[in-house]
Amino acid sequence: MHFPSTIKVFKLNNGISIPAVGLGVYQMPSNNQTQKVIDNALRNGYRHIDTAAIYRNEETVGMALRSSLIPREQIFVTTKLWNSDHGYDQAIKAFHKSLERLKMDYVDLFLIHWPVQGKRKETWKALETLYKDGKCRAIGVSNYMNHHLVELLDHAEIIPAANQIELHPYLFTSRIETINLCRTSGILPVAYSPLVKGLKLHDPLLMKIALKCDKSTAQLLIRWALQQGFCAIPKSAVPARVIENMKVFDFEISENDMEILNNLDENLTTGWDPATAL
Ligand SMILES: NC(=O)c1ccc[n+]([C@@H]2O[C@H](COP(=O)([O-])OP(=O)(O)OC[C@H]3O[C@@H](n4cnc5c(N)ncnc54)[C@H](OP(=O)(O)O)[C@@H]3O)[C@@H](O)[C@H]2O)c1
């Protein structure tokens, strides 16, 4: 895949490029409005969309991408296998249903959405098969904590390319073991809820550092993720914010300020906490 040089990318462990900032589309309904949001994102430099079967908007994502007329190979699409579809045969079937909804021949990254206890091993085998069959350009996991990854790495034939987990300064040091294992194993951490779902955008400390950088606190949080080496997938359904969230490549957070941000941990999970998943 060849992205124009204006698209900033990270490399996955199999050599393929993933645009560093993607648009998360969780809680965006499958409708015309969402299609317009994605269309606006694509017109403003986004080339990476993060969806999931459970978001129930894969049809709209597919439609928006087709109508953009951007060549398929210049857009990176992630989707995820839902919890009720674990198991070898079921995972393969569910993947094909996602493809049908997206109306695509392949996805760029297919993830196990959640480390459901029971059939994780067979489910990963299914993803390996899909990868070998050329149905996904990369495979990975989501919400895998250190213990889930240790288990997976013990039997995996293919090392996951990415682990999508909640990451932001308020949930950083409490995830450091998982992050370090990803880093040493060549697994790219993808930061979901990088804006803490909007909960911390008025934190005075963030506001002070953002002001120094002449950026918004949302931009500061996305930039923090990038400087940590994480891919970031902020969600916004507001066109101006979608544009704002991509303007994160023209500044740098100083080492000192990174250090301050690295120490804001509150073990703050904004959704389900996978650390408690067996
Ligand atoms: N794998 C998983 O289990 C998992 C779990 C959660 C999320 N995710 C993925 O990660 C993506 C992002 O996470 P998220 O949706 O939980 O949270 P998020 O991106 O941290 O925050 C989204 C919230 O921030 C607001 N916002 C966005 N940009 C803003 C800006 N520039 N200024 C002010 N407010 C802004 C949005 O409101 P508006 O829309 O009104 O702008 C929304 O309320 C999801 O869409 C999904 O793709 C994955």
The ligand as a MOL file (V3000), in Angstrom:
LIG
                    3D

  0  0  0     0  0            999 V3000
M  V30 BEGIN CTAB
M  V30 COUNTS 48 52 0 0 0
M  V30 BEGIN ATOM
M  V30 1 N -11.6380 -1.6650 20.9780 0
M  V30 2 C -12.4640 -1.1940 21.8670 0
M  V30 3 O -12.9530 -1.9150 22.7700 0
M  V30 4 C -12.8490 0.2480 21.8090 0
M  V30 5 C -13.5060 0.8530 22.8990 0
M  V30 6 C -13.8170 2.2170 22.8110 0
M  V30 7 C -13.4780 2.9220 21.6700 0
M  V30 8 N -12.8630 2.3110 20.6190 0 CHG=1
M  V30 9 C -12.5060 3.0250 19.3670 0
M  V30 10 O -11.8660 4.2520 19.6940 0
M  V30 11 C -12.5960 5.3420 19.1330 0
M  V30 12 C -12.4730 6.5850 19.9980 0
M  V30 13 O -12.8310 6.3370 21.3240 0
M  V30 14 P -14.1220 6.9600 22.0220 0
M  V30 15 O -15.1660 7.2220 21.0130 0
M  V30 16 O -14.4550 6.0630 23.1600 0 CHG=-1
M  V30 17 O -13.6050 8.2800 22.7080 0
M  V30 18 P -12.6560 9.5360 22.3650 0
M  V30 19 O -12.2220 9.5270 20.9630 0
M  V30 20 O -11.6610 9.5760 23.4520 0
M  V30 21 O -13.6440 10.7570 22.6320 0
M  V30 22 C -14.7740 10.9890 21.8840 0
M  V30 23 C -15.5210 12.1380 22.5480 0
M  V30 24 O -14.7600 13.3250 22.4750 0
M  V30 25 C -15.5080 14.3390 21.7760 0
M  V30 26 N -14.5370 15.0560 20.9240 0
M  V30 27 C -13.8830 14.5650 19.8460 0
M  V30 28 N -13.0330 15.4780 19.3520 0
M  V30 29 C -13.1600 16.5750 20.1200 0
M  V30 30 C -12.5560 17.8420 20.0820 0
M  V30 31 N -11.6380 18.1700 19.1770 0
M  V30 32 N -12.9330 18.7600 21.0190 0
M  V30 33 C -13.8670 18.4490 21.9510 0
M  V30 34 N -14.4670 17.2520 22.0450 0
M  V30 35 C -14.1180 16.3090 21.1300 0
M  V30 36 C -16.5470 13.5850 20.9910 0
M  V30 37 O -17.7210 14.3430 20.8400 0
M  V30 38 P -18.3210 14.7250 19.3700 0
M  V30 39 O -18.5030 13.4590 18.6110 0
M  V30 40 O -19.5920 15.4080 19.7300 0
M  V30 41 O -17.2940 15.6300 18.7550 0
M  V30 42 C -16.8430 12.3940 21.9050 0
M  V30 43 O -17.7540 12.7520 22.9130 0
M  V30 44 C -14.0170 4.7830 19.0240 0
M  V30 45 O -14.8220 5.5300 18.1340 0
M  V30 46 C -13.7430 3.3820 18.5560 0
M  V30 47 O -13.4480 3.3740 17.1770 0
M  V30 48 C -12.5300 0.9850 20.6860 0
M  V30 END ATOM
M  V30 BEGIN BOND
M  V30 1 1 1 2
M  V30 2 2 2 3
M  V30 3 1 2 4
M  V30 4 1 4 5
M  V30 5 2 4 48
M  V30 6 2 5 6
M  V30 7 1 6 7
M  V30 8 2 7 8
M  V30 9 1 8 9
M  V30 10 1 8 48
M  V30 11 1 9 10
M  V30 12 1 9 46
M  V30 13 1 10 11
M  V30 14 1 11 12
M  V30 15 1 11 44
M  V30 16 1 12 13
M  V30 17 1 13 14
M  V30 18 2 14 15
M  V30 19 1 14 16
M  V30 20 1 14 17
M  V30 21 1 17 18
M  V30 22 2 18 19
M  V30 23 1 18 20
M  V30 24 1 18 21
M  V30 25 1 21 22
M  V30 26 1 22 23
M  V30 27 1 23 24
M  V30 28 1 23 42
M  V30 29 1 24 25
M  V30 30 1 25 26
M  V30 31 1 25 36
M  V30 32 1 26 27
M  V30 33 1 26 35
M  V30 34 2 27 28
M  V30 35 1 28 29
M  V30 36 1 29 30
M  V30 37 2 29 35
M  V30 38 1 30 31
M  V30 39 2 30 32
M  V30 40 1 32 33
M  V30 41 2 33 34
M  V30 42 1 34 35
M  V30 43 1 36 37
M  V30 44 1 36 42
M  V30 45 1 37 38
M  V30 46 2 38 39
M  V30 47 1 38 40
M  V30 48 1 38 41
M  V30 49 1 42 43
M  V30 50 1 44 45
M  V30 51 1 44 46
M  V30 52 1 46 47
M  V30 END BOND
M  V30 END CTAB
M  END
